[in-house]
Amino acid sequence: MKRRAKMRCVWLLALVVTLALSGCVKISVVDRTSTTTLPPVEAKVGSDIDEHDLAVLAIDFDPPLEYEQIMAAKEGITLLVAVENSGDSSENNVTIQAELSTGDGQIVILEDENLIPSIAPGEITIVRFKSLGDIPYRNAYRLKVWVEPVSGEARITNNQKSYDLYVTQPE
């Protein structure tokens, strides 16, 4: 699975280059992650409920998804994922996964995973998914990123983010 994922990982490079060659494009990124307020987790005296807590904070792209910067990028586009250890314990061998699918989320186009060797309490680490190849053109994509829960992690609602990416040509 890991080898297949590595071979298929191609974060937006070919799509953007293909579209850029045909003219100016605009790529909009919309955060689909639920923004509803979750009830607080009840902590018991002597409990270690917050001892383990990882979170995906946000994503970004390097270079940003703007026409001029995409055209100047010689090494492709890199997906950046910010992961925070908001728990009280250091975590080791933390797995981060990313999946690019069709706009309706039904067909997986690309998937990849990366590893954080160690992340200390309060630390924010940027995980990089480098572009490696081609992806088919679509008007819309869904991008999901998540950090695998670690042993003892009780609060996992903050472990994932989901985004819609819309490709349009400005008028």
Residue frames as a rotation matrix with the C-alpha (Angstrom) as fourth column:
MET 1
0.570 0.821 0.000 0.00
0.821 -0.570 0.000 0.00
0.000 0.000 -1.000 0.00
LYS 2
0.468 -0.448 -0.762 2.74
0.183 -0.794 0.579 2.43
-0.865 -0.410 -0.290 0.95
ARG 3
-0.636 -0.730 0.250 4.65
0.354 0.012 0.935 1.84
-0.686 0.683 0.251 -2.30
ARG 4
-0.215 0.654 0.725 1.45
0.961 0.011 0.275 2.29
0.172 0.756 -0.631 -4.34
ALA 5
0.736 0.510 -0.445 0.68
0.613 -0.781 0.120 5.51
-0.286 -0.361 -0.888 -2.47
LYS 6
0.009 -0.823 -0.569 4.16
0.126 -0.563 0.817 6.87
-0.992 -0.079 0.098 -3.10
MET 7
-0.742 -0.298 0.600 3.89
0.582 0.159 0.798 6.08
-0.333 0.941 0.056 -6.81
ARG 8
-0.016 0.856 0.517 0.48
0.945 -0.156 0.287 7.76
0.326 0.494 -0.806 -7.06
CYS 9
0.318 0.126 -0.940 1.30
0.680 -0.721 0.133 10.89
-0.661 -0.682 -0.314 -5.04
VAL 10
-0.413 -0.441 0.797 1.29
0.897 -0.347 0.273 13.86
0.156 0.828 0.539 -7.41
TRP 11
-0.039 0.560 -0.828 -0.10
0.775 -0.506 -0.378 16.83
-0.630 -0.656 -0.414 -5.56
LEU 12
0.632 0.666 -0.395 -1.65
0.349 -0.700 -0.623 19.21
-0.692 0.256 -0.675 -8.06
LEU 13
-0.309 -0.854 -0.419 1.48
-0.043 -0.427 0.903 19.77
-0.950 0.297 0.096 -10.14
ALA 14
-0.857 -0.065 0.511 0.36
0.477 0.277 0.834 18.41
-0.195 0.959 -0.207 -13.49
LEU 15
0.165 0.984 0.072 -3.14
0.979 -0.154 -0.136 19.79
-0.123 0.093 -0.988 -13.08
VAL 16
0.539 0.029 -0.842 -1.89
0.253 -0.959 0.129 23.26
-0.804 -0.283 -0.524 -12.41
VAL 17
-0.556 -0.801 -0.224 0.76
-0.055 -0.233 0.971 23.15
-0.830 0.552 0.085 -15.14
THR 18
-0.616 0.399 0.679 -1.78
0.783 0.402 0.475 21.88
-0.083 0.824 -0.560 -17.69
LEU 19
0.479 0.870 -0.114 -4.26
0.862 -0.491 -0.125 24.56
-0.165 -0.038 -0.986 -16.74
ALA 20
0.270 -0.458 -0.847 -1.59
0.122 -0.856 0.502 27.24
-0.955 -0.239 -0.175 -16.59
LEU 21
-0.772 -0.594 0.228 -0.45
0.261 0.031 0.965 26.43
-0.580 0.804 0.131 -20.11
SER 22
-0.347 0.727 0.593 -4.00
0.911 0.112 0.396 26.84
0.222 0.678 -0.701 -21.38
GLY 23
-0.055 0.302 0.952 -4.41
0.092 -0.948 0.306 30.24
0.994 0.104 0.024 -19.71
CYS 24
-0.714 -0.200 0.671 -4.94
-0.556 -0.422 -0.716 31.85
0.427 -0.884 0.190 -16.34
VAL 25
-0.012 0.716 -0.698 -6.74
0.353 0.656 0.667 29.78
0.936 -0.238 -0.260 -13.74
LYS 26
-0.245 0.020 0.969 -7.98
-0.839 -0.505 -0.202 30.41
0.485 -0.863 0.141 -10.26
ILE 27
-0.286 0.133 -0.949 -7.97
0.328 0.944 0.033 27.68
0.900 -0.301 -0.314 -7.62
SER 28
0.021 0.406 0.914 -10.19
-0.786 -0.558 0.266 28.26
0.618 -0.724 0.307 -4.61
VAL 29
-0.669 -0.253 -0.699 -9.71
0.226 0.827 -0.515 26.25
0.708 -0.502 -0.496 -1.42
VAL 30
0.068 0.796 0.602 -12.74
-0.698 -0.393 0.599 25.89
0.713 -0.461 0.528 0.88
ASP 31
-0.905 -0.365 0.218 -12.45
-0.394 0.528 -0.752 24.36
0.159 -0.766 -0.622 4.35
ARG 32
-0.081 0.901 -0.426 -15.22
-0.376 0.368 0.850 21.72
0.923 0.229 0.309 4.68
THR 33
-0.739 -0.259 -0.622 -14.31
0.408 0.562 -0.719 20.71
0.536 -0.785 -0.309 8.22
SER 34
0.311 0.933 -0.180 -17.28
0.686 -0.089 0.723 20.98
0.658 -0.348 -0.667 10.56
THR 35
-0.619 -0.506 0.600 -17.19
0.013 -0.771 -0.637 24.17
0.785 -0.386 0.484 12.58
THR 36
0.526 0.848 0.059 -19.84
-0.105 -0.004 0.994 23.11
0.844 -0.529 0.087 15.06
THR 37
-0.179 -0.553 0.814 -18.86
-0.897 -0.249 -0.366 23.46
0.405 -0.795 -0.451 18.68
LEU 38
-0.083 0.063 -0.995 -18.21
0.096 0.994 0.055 20.13
0.992 -0.091 -0.088 20.30
PRO 39
0.889 0.401 0.219 -19.20
-0.181 -0.131 0.975 19.47
0.420 -0.907 -0.044 23.90
PRO 40
0.059 -0.920 0.388 -16.26
-0.942 -0.180 -0.284 19.63
0.331 -0.349 -0.877 26.30
VAL 41
0.052 -0.154 -0.987 -14.73
0.068 0.986 -0.151 16.33
0.996 -0.059 0.061 27.29
GLU 42
0.838 0.298 0.457 -15.39
-0.421 -0.179 0.889 15.63
0.346 -0.938 -0.025 30.95
ALA 43
-0.176 -0.962 -0.210 -12.12
-0.334 0.259 -0.906 15.22
0.926 -0.089 -0.367 32.80
LYS 44
0.836 0.372 -0.404 -12.04
0.201 0.478 0.855 12.98
0.511 -0.796 0.325 35.83
VAL 45
0.657 -0.619 0.430 -9.76
-0.743 -0.432 0.511 13.64
-0.131 -0.656 -0.744 38.76
GLY 46
-0.009 -0.787 0.617 -6.45
-0.405 0.567 0.717 11.89
-0.914 -0.243 -0.324 38.12
SER 47
0.714 0.339 0.613 -7.42
0.371 0.559 -0.741 11.18
-0.594 0.757 0.273 34.51
ASP 48
-0.425 -0.892 -0.151 -4.97
0.201 -0.256 0.946 11.43
-0.882 0.372 0.288 31.63
ILE 49
0.463 0.763 0.451 -7.61
0.603 0.102 -0.791 12.53
-0.650 0.638 -0.413 29.10
ASP 50
0.964 -0.126 -0.232 -5.44
-0.241 -0.779 -0.579 15.34
-0.108 0.615 -0.781 27.69
GLU 51
0.268 -0.925 0.269 -2.18
-0.118 0.246 0.962 13.44
-0.956 -0.290 -0.044 27.92
HIS 52
-0.685 -0.433 0.586 -2.41
0.485 0.329 0.810 12.51
-0.544 0.839 -0.015 24.22
ASP 53
0.493 0.853 -0.171 -3.95
0.405 -0.399 -0.822 14.97
-0.770 0.336 -0.543 21.76
LEU 54
-0.718 -0.668 0.196 -2.81
0.452 -0.233 0.861 15.57
-0.529 0.707 0.469 18.17
ALA 55
0.389 0.871 -0.302 -4.51
0.294 -0.428 -0.855 18.00
-0.873 0.243 -0.422 15.79
VAL 56
-0.341 -0.343 0.875 -4.38
0.938 -0.192 0.290 19.01
0.068 0.920 0.387 12.14
LEU 57
-0.304 0.169 -0.938 -4.39
0.395 -0.873 -0.285 22.80
-0.867 -0.458 0.199 12.30
ALA 58
0.577 0.422 -0.699 -4.37
-0.397 -0.604 -0.692 23.84
-0.714 0.676 -0.181 8.62
ILE 59
0.257 -0.523 0.813 -2.97
0.834 0.545 0.087 23.25
-0.489 0.655 0.576 5.16
ASP 60
0.475 -0.147 -0.867 -1.18
-0.435 -0.897 -0.086 25.46
-0.765 0.418 -0.490 2.68
PHE 61
0.812 -0.250 0.528 0.61
0.565 0.564 -0.602 25.08
-0.147 0.787 0.599 -0.63
ASP 62
0.272 -0.807 -0.524 4.16
-0.235 -0.584 0.777 26.03
-0.933 -0.088 -0.349 -1.58
PRO 63
-0.995 -0.042 0.088 4.08
0.034 -0.995 -0.089 28.01
0.091 -0.085 0.992 -3.76
PRO 64
-0.427 0.900 -0.093 0.59
-0.173 -0.182 -0.968 29.40
-0.887 -0.397 0.234 -3.11
LEU 65
-0.274 0.415 0.868 -2.03
0.824 0.567 -0.011 28.43
-0.497 0.712 -0.497 -5.68
GLU 66
0.508 0.321 -0.800 -1.67
-0.111 -0.896 -0.430 31.63
-0.854 0.307 -0.419 -7.69
TYR 67
0.969 0.037 0.245 -1.00
0.225 0.284 -0.932 31.62
-0.104 0.958 0.267 -11.41
GLU 68
0.653 -0.754 0.077 2.26
-0.555 -0.545 -0.628 33.62
0.515 0.367 -0.774 -11.43
GLN 69
0.036 -0.655 0.755 3.84
-0.958 0.194 0.213 31.69
-0.286 -0.731 -0.620 -8.58
ILE 70
0.591 0.225 0.775 2.75
-0.080 0.972 -0.222 28.32
-0.803 0.069 0.592 -10.00
MET 71
0.977 -0.207 0.052 4.37
0.064 0.054 -0.997 29.13
0.203 0.977 0.066 -13.33
ALA 72
0.359 -0.891 0.278 7.62
-0.772 -0.451 -0.447 30.14
0.524 -0.054 -0.850 -11.60
ALA 73
0.415 -0.162 0.895 7.73
-0.708 0.561 0.429 26.96
-0.572 -0.812 0.118 -9.47
LYS 74
-0.047 -0.547 -0.836 10.36
-0.916 0.358 -0.182 24.72
0.399 0.757 -0.518 -11.01
GLU 75
-0.923 -0.381 -0.053 10.06
-0.316 0.830 -0.459 21.94
0.219 -0.407 -0.887 -8.43
GLY 76
-0.395 0.853 -0.341 6.27
0.418 0.497 0.761 21.65
0.818 0.158 -0.552 -8.42
ILE 77
0.036 0.556 0.831 3.78
-0.663 -0.609 0.436 22.32
0.748 -0.566 0.346 -5.69
THR 78
-0.782 -0.321 -0.534 4.11
0.200 0.683 -0.703 20.97
0.590 -0.656 -0.470 -2.17
LEU 79
0.426 0.903 0.062 1.17
0.041 -0.088 0.995 20.36
0.904 -0.421 -0.075 0.15
LEU 80
-0.743 -0.625 0.240 2.00
-0.164 -0.179 -0.970 21.63
0.649 -0.760 0.031 3.66
VAL 81
0.383 0.851 -0.360 0.10
0.223 0.293 0.930 20.26
0.896 -0.436 -0.078 6.67
ALA 82
-0.428 -0.465 0.775 0.44
-0.611 -0.482 -0.628 21.86
0.665 -0.742 -0.078 10.11
VAL 83
0.322 0.439 -0.839 0.16
0.327 0.780 0.534 19.29
0.888 -0.446 0.108 12.93
GLU 84
-0.119 -0.296 0.948 0.09
-0.742 -0.608 -0.282 20.26
0.659 -0.737 -0.147 16.61
ASN 85
-0.338 0.011 -0.941 0.70
0.570 0.798 -0.195 18.17
0.749 -0.603 -0.276 19.70
SER 86
-0.120 0.381 0.917 -1.71
-0.537 -0.802 0.263 19.82
0.835 -0.460 0.301 22.11
GLY 87
0.766 0.332 -0.551 -1.34
0.199 0.692 0.694 16.99
0.611 -0.641 0.463 24.62
ASP 88
0.773 -0.438 0.459 0.97
-0.625 -0.404 0.668 16.66
-0.107 -0.803 -0.586 27.58
SER 89
0.417 -0.609 0.675 3.17
0.086 0.766 0.637 13.84
-0.905 -0.208 0.372 26.21
SER 90
-0.375 -0.591 -0.714 5.74
-0.792 -0.196 0.578 13.58
-0.482 0.782 -0.395 23.45
GLU 91
0.697 0.597 0.397 4.52
-0.234 0.712 -0.662 11.41
-0.678 0.368 0.636 20.59
ASN 92
-0.442 -0.893 -0.077 6.70
-0.496 0.172 0.851 9.28
-0.747 0.415 -0.519 18.32
ASN 93
-0.963 -0.041 0.267 6.19
0.189 0.606 0.773 7.86
-0.193 0.795 -0.575 14.81
VAL 94
-0.150 0.933 -0.326 3.04
-0.013 -0.332 -0.943 9.87
-0.989 -0.137 0.062 14.12
THR 95
-0.654 -0.018 0.757 1.44
0.701 0.362 0.615 9.05
-0.285 0.932 -0.224 10.75
ILE 96
-0.247 0.551 -0.797 -0.08
-0.354 -0.817 -0.455 11.83
-0.902 0.170 0.396 8.63
GLN 97
-0.471 0.155 0.869 -2.18
0.731 0.619 0.286 10.89
-0.494 0.770 -0.405 5.61
ALA 98
-0.413 0.352 -0.840 -3.48
-0.506 -0.856 -0.110 12.90
-0.757 0.379 0.532 2.66
GLU 99
-0.436 0.375 0.818 -6.01
0.692 0.721 0.039 11.93
-0.575 0.583 -0.574 0.03
LEU 100
-0.656 0.260 -0.709 -7.07
-0.558 -0.800 0.223 13.77
-0.509 0.542 0.669 -3.11
SER 101
-0.529 0.566 0.632 -10.36
0.615 0.769 -0.174 12.63
-0.585 0.297 -0.755 -4.63
THR 102
-0.540 0.469 0.699 -12.99
0.592 -0.379 0.711 13.78
0.598 0.798 -0.073 -7.07
GLY 103
-0.705 0.238 0.668 -15.20
-0.386 -0.919 -0.081 16.67
0.594 -0.315 0.740 -5.96
ASP 104
0.396 0.915 0.075 -17.87
-0.637 0.215 0.740 14.33
0.661 -0.341 0.668 -4.64
GLY 105
-0.087 -0.564 0.821 -15.25
-0.976 0.212 0.041 12.30
-0.197 -0.798 -0.569 -2.74
GLN 106
0.784 0.555 0.278 -16.25
-0.495 0.830 -0.258 9.06
-0.374 0.064 0.925 -4.48
ILE 107
0.858 -0.513 0.021 -13.06
0.390 0.625 -0.676 8.31
0.333 0.589 0.737 -6.47
VAL 108
0.623 -0.730 -0.280 -9.61
0.071 -0.304 0.950 8.53
-0.779 -0.612 -0.138 -4.87
ILE 109
0.933 -0.354 -0.064 -7.12
-0.156 -0.238 -0.959 10.07
0.324 0.905 -0.277 -7.30
LEU 110
-0.076 -0.997 -0.018 -4.06
-0.150 0.030 -0.988 10.24
0.986 -0.072 -0.152 -5.04
GLU 111
0.967 0.246 0.071 -3.10
-0.091 0.072 0.993 9.16
0.239 -0.967 0.092 -1.57
ASP 112
0.007 -0.997 -0.080 0.09
0.059 0.080 -0.995 9.45
0.998 0.003 0.059 0.42
GLU 113
0.934 0.206 -0.290 1.36
0.296 0.005 0.955 9.26
0.198 -0.979 -0.057 3.97
ASN 114
0.076 -0.905 0.420 4.20
-0.194 -0.426 -0.884 10.82
0.978 -0.014 -0.208 5.85
LEU 115
0.465 -0.003 -0.885 5.75
0.748 0.536 0.391 10.27
0.474 -0.844 0.252 9.28
ILE 116
0.481 -0.361 0.799 6.66
-0.578 -0.816 -0.021 12.65
0.660 -0.452 -0.601 12.08
PRO 117
-0.195 -0.636 -0.746 9.49
0.183 0.724 -0.665 10.91
0.964 -0.266 -0.025 13.98
SER 118
-0.381 0.065 -0.922 8.80
0.924 0.048 -0.378 12.85
0.020 -0.997 -0.079 17.19
ILE 119
-0.160 0.376 0.913 6.64
0.144 -0.906 0.399 15.79
0.977 0.195 0.091 18.27
ALA 120
-0.862 -0.274 -0.426 6.89
0.455 -0.046 -0.889 17.40
0.224 -0.960 0.165 21.72
PRO 121
0.061 0.906 -0.418 3.96
0.969 -0.154 -0.193 18.79
-0.240 -0.393 -0.888 23.75
GLY 122
0.441 0.224 -0.869 2.96
0.194 -0.969 -0.152 22.22
-0.876 -0.101 -0.471 22.40
GLU 123
-0.621 -0.766 -0.165 5.02
-0.045 -0.176 0.983 21.76
-0.782 0.618 0.075 19.23
ILE 124
0.683 0.701 -0.206 3.65
-0.245 -0.046 -0.968 22.51
-0.688 0.712 0.140 15.76
THR 125
-0.444 -0.808 0.386 5.30
0.086 0.391 0.917 20.59
-0.892 0.440 -0.104 12.91
ILE 126
0.286 0.454 -0.844 4.89
-0.828 -0.327 -0.456 21.21
-0.483 0.829 0.282 9.19
VAL 127
-0.094 -0.213 0.972 4.61
0.227 0.946 0.229 18.00
-0.969 0.242 -0.041 7.17
ARG 128
-0.193 -0.088 -0.977 5.46
-0.806 -0.554 0.209 18.25
-0.560 0.828 0.036 3.46
PHE 129
0.275 0.295 0.915 3.90
0.391 0.835 -0.387 16.18
-0.878 0.464 0.114 0.68
LYS 130
-0.478 -0.597 -0.644 5.98
-0.355 -0.540 0.763 16.83
-0.803 0.594 0.046 -2.45
SER 131
0.599 0.705 -0.380 4.53
-0.601 0.082 -0.795 16.70
-0.529 0.705 0.473 -5.95
LEU 132
-0.339 -0.761 0.553 5.64
-0.227 0.637 0.737 13.82
-0.913 0.124 -0.389 -8.11
GLY 133
-0.838 -0.020 0.545 3.48
0.441 0.563 0.699 13.44
-0.321 0.826 -0.463 -11.20
ASP 134
-0.836 0.543 0.075 0.23
-0.235 -0.478 0.847 13.87
0.496 0.690 0.527 -13.12
ILE 135
-0.656 0.751 0.070 -3.37
0.273 0.323 -0.906 14.09
-0.703 -0.576 -0.417 -12.01
PRO 136
-0.466 0.540 0.701 -6.45
0.859 0.085 0.505 14.14
0.213 0.837 -0.503 -14.21
TYR 137
-0.935 0.150 0.320 -8.22
-0.145 -0.989 0.041 17.45
0.323 -0.009 0.946 -14.77
ARG 138
-0.195 0.921 -0.337 -11.42
0.957 0.255 0.142 18.08
0.217 -0.295 -0.931 -12.79
ASN 139
0.021 0.290 0.957 -13.38
0.077 -0.955 0.288 21.24
0.997 0.067 -0.042 -12.01
ALA 140
0.459 0.178 0.870 -13.48
-0.817 -0.301 0.492 20.23
0.349 -0.937 0.007 -8.35
TYR 141
-0.233 -0.567 -0.790 -11.44
0.057 0.803 -0.593 18.07
0.971 -0.184 -0.155 -5.99
ARG 142
0.882 0.348 0.317 -11.73
-0.303 -0.096 0.948 17.07
0.361 -0.932 0.021 -2.35
LEU 143
-0.177 -0.974 -0.145 -8.59
-0.174 0.176 -0.969 17.03
0.969 -0.146 -0.201 -0.21
LYS 144
0.916 0.394 0.070 -8.61
-0.159 0.199 0.967 15.24
0.367 -0.897 0.245 3.14
VAL 145
-0.228 -0.973 -0.034 -5.71
-0.265 0.096 -0.959 15.28
0.937 -0.210 -0.280 5.57
TRP 146
0.828 0.501 0.250 -5.57
-0.378 0.171 0.910 13.50
0.413 -0.848 0.331 8.89
VAL 147
-0.405 -0.879 0.252 -3.24
-0.791 0.198 -0.579 12.43
0.459 -0.434 -0.775 11.63
GLU 148
0.003 0.363 -0.932 -3.68
0.129 0.924 0.360 8.86
0.992 -0.121 -0.044 12.88
PRO 149
0.731 0.289 0.618 -4.75
-0.545 -0.296 0.784 8.80
0.410 -0.910 -0.059 16.55
VAL 150
-0.432 -0.891 -0.142 -2.04
-0.493 0.365 -0.790 7.77
0.755 -0.271 -0.597 18.96
SER 151
-0.253 0.288 -0.923 -2.51
0.589 0.803 0.089 5.24
0.767 -0.522 -0.373 21.73
GLY 152
-0.414 0.162 -0.895 -4.58
0.876 -0.195 -0.441 6.77
-0.247 -0.967 -0.061 24.54
GLU 153
-0.998 0.068 0.011 -5.87
-0.061 -0.949 0.311 9.71
0.031 0.309 0.950 22.47
ALA 154
-0.473 0.878 -0.069 -9.47
0.650 0.295 -0.700 10.43
-0.595 -0.376 -0.710 23.50
ARG 155
0.367 0.585 -0.723 -10.24
-0.042 -0.766 -0.641 13.58
-0.929 0.266 -0.257 21.54
ILE 156
-0.477 -0.590 0.651 -9.89
0.556 0.370 0.744 12.72
-0.680 0.717 0.151 17.83
THR 157
0.587 0.778 0.226 -12.33
0.686 -0.329 -0.649 15.19
-0.430 0.535 -0.727 16.24
ASN 158
0.745 -0.368 -0.556 -9.43
-0.419 -0.907 0.039 17.61
-0.518 0.204 -0.830 15.66
ASN 159
-0.071 -0.829 0.555 -7.31
0.064 0.552 0.832 14.96
-0.995 0.095 0.013 13.91
GLN 160
-0.374 -0.027 0.927 -8.63
0.870 0.337 0.361 15.71
-0.322 0.941 -0.102 10.42
LYS 161
-0.261 0.310 -0.914 -9.49
-0.302 -0.926 -0.228 18.45
-0.917 0.217 0.335 7.95
SER 162
-0.129 0.289 0.948 -11.34
0.861 0.508 -0.038 18.33
-0.492 0.811 -0.315 4.65
TYR 163
-0.359 -0.086 -0.930 -11.14
-0.212 -0.962 0.170 20.88
-0.909 0.258 0.327 1.84
ASP 164
0.595 0.463 0.658 -12.83
0.629 0.242 -0.739 21.42
-0.501 0.853 -0.147 -1.51
LEU 165
-0.505 -0.744 -0.438 -10.63
0.117 -0.562 0.819 22.76
-0.855 0.362 0.371 -4.31
TYR 166
0.611 0.752 0.248 -12.40
0.444 -0.065 -0.894 24.49
-0.656 0.656 -0.374 -7.20
VAL 167
-0.596 -0.791 0.139 -10.64
0.503 -0.233 0.833 25.21
-0.626 0.566 0.536 -10.50
THR 168
0.605 0.795 0.032 -12.08
0.574 -0.408 -0.710 28.11
-0.552 0.448 -0.703 -12.48
GLN 169
-0.433 -0.661 0.614 -10.96
0.893 -0.406 0.193 30.39
0.122 0.631 0.766 -15.24
PRO 170
-0.343 0.293 -0.892 -11.42
0.392 -0.819 -0.420 34.06
-0.854 -0.494 0.166 -14.35
GLU 171
0.529 0.651 0.544 -13.58
0.789 -0.142 -0.597 36.08
-0.311 0.746 -0.589 -16.69
